[in-house]
Structure formats: C-alpha cells, structure tokens
Amino acid sequence: MKEIIYEGIIFKEPDFIDDMKYQSKTRVAIKNGTLKKQPCEICGETEVFAHHEIYSDYLNVRWLCRSHHLRLHAIFRQLNPRVLIKT
C-alpha cells in the first residue's frame, strides 16, 4: 500500500477490496450515529466525505471535503495509473 504526504498529512492508497459493501456500512454508521462526521482534515470544511484507506475497517475513515478528496485520489491515480482510483 503506497503512502503519500498531502498537505502535510500522510495518506495510504485505498485498497478497494469489497469497497461498495463497506461504503454502504459506513453510510449506515453515519446515519445511525455510530460514526460522526468531522471537519476536513486539511481545510476544516464541514461538508465532508469519508475517505477509506482500508475498506473493511469501515468505521476508520479520514474526513475530507470534496476538493481535497478528489485531489487525493488524482494523486494516487498519477502514482499508479493502472489502478482505477474511485472517487
């Protein structure tokens, strides 16, 4: 699993193993209050998305605004163009 430093924070390349199943579990956890959204780790924006590094650990997410989430995935796509990095 590749790691990069983006905006001074270390991120790991997502694994995408059963990603759809675990994204659904993350959404349920947010809805039922088990998982609470936090501001974007980089800019503090409150409109955020859950970024997974290990999808099976669906409660362990990084909170990123849309702009930073898309940029992070673009960076991983540049590092490993053979892998489709979903956003």
Buried (B, 14 or more C-beta within 10 A) or exposed (E): EEEBEBEEEEBBBBBBEEBEEBBEBBEEBBEEEEBEEBBBBBEEBEEBBBBBBBBEEBEEBBBBBEEBBEBBBEBBBEEEEEEEBEE
